[in-house]
Amino acid sequence: MLALQQNKSVLLNNGEASTSAGASAEAQSPFDKVLQRCLNAAVRQWDSVAVQPRSYPYYGYNSSEPSSSKISRIVQLTDFCISSGHLKSCESLLALVINSQGDLPTKFRTLYTPLISELRQMLTRKEVDMSSYPFGEFFRIIIGTYLQHILGAKPRQTRVPKMRNIGCGCVDCRAINTFLFSASSQQMFRYAQSRRTHMEGYLRAAPDLVTYSTIRSGSPHGLVVTKSQDIVAAAQWLIRQGEAKTFLGKIGGDVVIAKIMGDRHANATKALDGSQQFRLTMINAAHQPGPTRPALSNPAAPAPSDPPVPIDLTAPNSSTVAGQKRKKTPEVDGDVIDLTVDSP
C-alpha cells in the first residue's frame, strides 16, 4: 500500500507524459478504488499472527512477539490512514481492535496499554490531536471500559477502618506497613523473639486493621499477620486506583483526558476518586433499529465504501470458549493480502 501511494503519479501517468487535468482526475478514481480495497484487506487482517520459526529457549525467543507484531501493524496502518486521508478505514481498524477476542484484563495488559503508548507517540509526531476523529472516541471507549470493568466500584463497607501506618518506623515496622498497603491478605514474619515481641506491641494497638498469631513450628518462630476483610477490600481498591491513574497518564494529562472524555469527564473523575462507579452508555449498533450505525462515529465525515465495524461491549469479559468456533471472518471486497509472510 505504501508503495502504491508513493508511486501514485507514476502509475497514473503509466510512464508517459503528463495528461490533462481532466484525464488525470478520471484516472485517479480507479487508482483510489484499488488502494481502498488493499487497505480494507489489510485492516481486516490486523491481528494475523506471522508464522514464527521453531523456537528454542536458549536462542532467546521472545514469546511476546505476536502481540508486538500486532501493535506494530496497528500503528503502521493508522499512520498510513492518516497520511493517505483514509480516516474511515482507521475508524474500522480501531473498532476491530476494541472488538477483538479475549478477556479484558489480558487485553489491557498485552494490547491496549502498550498500543496506547505507541499510538500517542505516532500521533504526537504527526501533530494529530488525540481527541480528533476517530482517535478521540477510541480513547474515550478505552478509558470508559477501564474505569467500569478494571477499576470498578469502591467497596462500600458500613464501617471502614482508617488506613494508617502503624509501628515506630523501624525496619520491622516498615515491613508490616508494606504488607498492610499491599494486595495480600496474610503474611508471615519469621524473626527472633525480641523482634516479634516488638511487632506484637504495635499490632495489638490496631485490632481494627489486623489480627496475629504465633506459629511455633520452625526456627525462628513465625508471626502470622492477617488483615481484616474490610481493609483487604480497601487496600485492593487503593492499588486499582493507583494503577488507573498510571493508565490514564499514558494517554495524557488532565487537560487531554478532559478533552477526550467531554461531557463524561465529571463521571470519570468521580469514578477515579471512588465516589461513583463509571458506567458505559454505549449501545451496540447491531442491536439498534434502522441502518447500522458505527460506534466510532463522525457525523461530518463522508460515508465510506465499506461501513465501519460496529463496536460490541455487551459482553466485555467474554473470551473464546474451548471447543467453540470463532466468529467467521468478515468477507473482504477484493483479493486478500496475506500479512503473515514477510515481504521480500
VOGU-235156 format. One line per 5 residues: number of its first residue (from 1); for each residue x, y, z of C-alpha. Coordinates in steps of 0.05 Angstrom, whole numbers, plus 5000, padded with zeros to 4 digits. Layout:
BEGIN
NUM) X:Y:Z; ...
This chain:
BEGIN
1) 5000:5000:5000; 5055:5048:5017; 5090:5033:4951; 5024:5046:4914; 5015:5112:4949
6) 5087:5134:4938; 5085:5117:4864; 5016:5143:4851; 5036:5195:4799; 5079:5146:4761
11) 5024:5093:4759; 4972:5144:4737; 5016:5170:4681; 5039:5100:4663; 5108:5127:4647
16) 5081:5174:4593; 5079:5249:4590; 5032:5284:4637; 4960:5284:4615; 4909:5339:4621
21) 4879:5355:4689; 4813:5325:4668; 4843:5260:4645; 4884:5255:4710; 4821:5263:4751
26) 4787:5207:4712; 4847:5161:4722; 4850:5176:4796; 4784:5144:4814; 4804:5072:4794
31) 4870:5080:4830; 4837:5102:4894; 4789:5044:4890; 4846:4995:4885; 4882:5029:4942
36) 4819:5027:4984; 4809:4953:4971; 4881:4938:4991; 4873:4980:5054; 4807:4945:5072
41) 4840:4877:5065; 4899:4898:5108; 4854:4927:5162; 4814:4862:5166; 4879:4824:5178
46) 4906:4870:5233; 4910:4811:5282; 4940:4760:5235; 4998:4725:5270; 5061:4718:5229
51) 5089:4648:5223; 5143:4642:5276; 5206:4599:5267; 5213:4539:5312; 5236:4567:5379
56) 5287:4542:5428; 5293:4576:5497; 5367:4584:5493; 5361:4623:5428; 5328:4678:5466
61) 5260:4671:5432; 5212:4726:5453; 5144:4695:5468; 5111:4764:5466; 5129:4775:5393
66) 5059:4761:5366; 5029:4818:5409; 5086:4864:5390; 5074:4848:5316; 5000:4864:5322
71) 5014:4930:5357; 5066:4950:5305; 5017:4932:5249; 4961:4974:5281; 5007:5034:5287
76) 5033:5026:5215; 4963:5020:5187; 4940:5080:5228; 5000:5121:5204; 4983:5103:5131
81) 4909:5120:5141; 4928:5189:5167; 4979:5202:5112; 4931:5180:5057; 4869:5212:5087
86) 4831:5146:5096; 4805:5161:5166; 4743:5119:5157; 4788:5058:5147; 4825:5078:5210
91) 4757:5081:5246; 4743:5009:5224; 4812:4987:5247; 4803:5016:5317; 4733:4985:5321
96) 4763:4917:5305; 4816:4926:5358; 4763:4941:5411; 4721:4882:5388; 4780:4833:5390
101) 4774:4767:5427; 4799:4757:5498; 4785:4776:5570; 4793:4849:5587; 4850:4845:5639
106) 4893:4807:5589; 4875:4854:5531; 4892:4915:5572; 4959:4885:5594; 4981:4857:5527
111) 4946:4900:5476; 4912:4964:5496; 4964:4992:5545; 5025:4982:5501; 4985:5004:5439
116) 4965:5069:5473; 5038:5088:5485; 5056:5073:5412; 4995:5109:5384; 5008:5170:5427
121) 5080:5175:5402; 5058:5168:5330; 5001:5219:5336; 5048:5269:5371; 5100:5260:5316
126) 5047:5273:5262; 5018:5331:5303; 4949:5299:5306; 4904:5317:5365; 4889:5254:5407
131) 4817:5278:5415; 4806:5286:5340; 4766:5237:5297; 4770:5178:5302; 4820:5174:5359
136) 4781:5214:5410; 4724:5164:5410; 4772:5105:5411; 4808:5132:5473; 4741:5151:5504
141) 4716:5080:5498; 4781:5051:5524; 4781:5098:5584; 4708:5083:5599; 4719:5008:5594
146) 4778:5011:5641; 4741:5053:5693; 4680:5008:5693; 4710:4939:5687; 4782:4943:5712
151) 4778:4998:5765; 4707:4981:5785; 4668:5007:5844; 4699:5027:5910; 4679:4980:5967
156) 4620:5006:6008; 4631:4979:6078; 4589:5010:6134; 4650:5014:6179; 4714:5020:6141
161) 4776:5022:6185; 4820:5082:6176; 4881:5061:6136; 4944:5085:6171; 5016:5067:6185
166) 5030:5031:6250; 5094:5020:6289; 5155:5062:6305; 5184:5067:6235; 5239:5016:6245
171) 5256:4964:6191; 5208:4912:6221; 5151:4961:6228; 5161:4986:6157; 5155:4913:6134
176) 5087:4909:6169; 5064:4974:6135; 5087:4950:6067; 5045:4888:6077; 4987:4930:6104
181) 4982:4971:6040; 4994:4912:5993; 4941:4867:5960; 4960:4808:6003; 4912:4788:6059
186) 4962:4750:6103; 5037:4747:6114; 5085:4710:6159; 5145:4744:6192; 5198:4696:6219
191) 5241:4737:6267; 5275:4725:6333; 5231:4731:6395; 5253:4801:6413; 5234:4827:6345
196) 5167:4791:6345; 5151:4819:6413; 5167:4889:6388; 5119:4879:6329; 5064:4849:6372
201) 5062:4911:6415; 5042:4954:6356; 4997:4902:6324; 4959:4896:6390; 4943:4970:6385
206) 4910:4962:6316; 4856:4908:6325; 4812:4943:6272; 4866:4931:6220; 4898:4864:6235
211) 4898:4801:6277; 4960:4760:6291; 4982:4692:6318; 5048:4657:6331; 5069:4596:6292
216) 5115:4556:6338; 5138:4506:6286; 5203:4521:6251; 5260:4565:6274; 5254:4621:6287
221) 5180:4620:6303; 5134:4658:6257; 5086:4715:6269; 5026:4708:6222; 4992:4775:6210
226) 4922:4774:6178; 4885:4836:6153; 4812:4847:6168; 4766:4833:6108; 4746:4906:6106
231) 4817:4932:6096; 4833:4876:6046; 4780:4905:6001; 4802:4976:6016; 4875:4961:6001
236) 4858:4927:5936; 4817:4988:5916; 4875:5034:5931; 4920:4992:5887; 4870:4992:5830
241) 4861:5067:5838; 4936:5078:5832; 4940:5033:5771; 4882:5071:5739; 4918:5138:5749
246) 4980:5108:5717; 4939:5081:5659; 4907:5149:5646; 4975:5182:5650; 4997:5140:5590
251) 4942:5174:5549; 4956:5244:5573; 4949:5296:5628; 4885:5323:5659; 4873:5371:5601
256) 4879:5316:5549; 4834:5268:5588; 4782:5323:5598; 4782:5338:5523; 4775:5265:5505
261) 4720:5249:5556; 4679:5311:5541; 4613:5310:5579; 4634:5245:5614; 4696:5276:5646
266) 4659:5290:5711; 4636:5217:5715; 4708:5194:5702; 4733:5239:5758; 4682:5211:5807
271) 4700:5140:5786; 4773:5154:5799; 4762:5182:5869; 4713:5126:5885; 4650:5168:5896
276) 4613:5138:5837; 4624:5078:5792; 4632:5094:5719; 4580:5064:5671; 4589:5059:5596
281) 4530:5090:5559; 4549:5060:5492; 4495:5017:5457; 4515:4963:5409; 4499:4989:5339
286) 4479:4919:5316; 4421:4920:5365; 4393:4986:5340; 4335:4990:5292; 4347:5021:5223
291) 4413:5026:5186; 4476:5002:5220; 4509:5058:5259; 4584:5055:5274; 4604:5064:5347
296) 4665:5106:5328; 4626:5158:5291; 4639:5225:5258; 4575:5258:5232; 4615:5305:5188
301) 4655:5251:5153; 4634:5224:5085; 4605:5154:5080; 4659:5101:5070; 4660:5050:5014
306) 4658:4996:5068; 4617:5013:5131; 4659:5017:5195; 4656:4957:5242; 4607:4968:5300
311) 4635:4960:5370; 4603:4910:5416; 4617:4916:5490; 4554:4880:5514; 4598:4822:5539
316) 4665:4856:5553; 4694:4799:5595; 4677:4744:5546; 4731:4703:5512; 4731:4645:5464
321) 4708:4582:5498; 4745:4517:5486; 4710:4477:5432; 4671:4537:5408; 4680:4561:5337
326) 4707:4631:5328; 4665:4681:5291; 4671:4678:5216; 4719:4729:5188; 4681:4784:5151
331) 4686:4780:5075; 4731:4829:5041; 4717:4861:4974; 4776:4843:4930; 4837:4800:4938
336) 4861:4783:5008; 4931:4807:5025; 4969:4756:5067; 5004:4794:5123; 5033:4731:5155
341) 5091:4727:5106; 5147:4777:5107; 5155:4819:5045; 5217:4803:5003
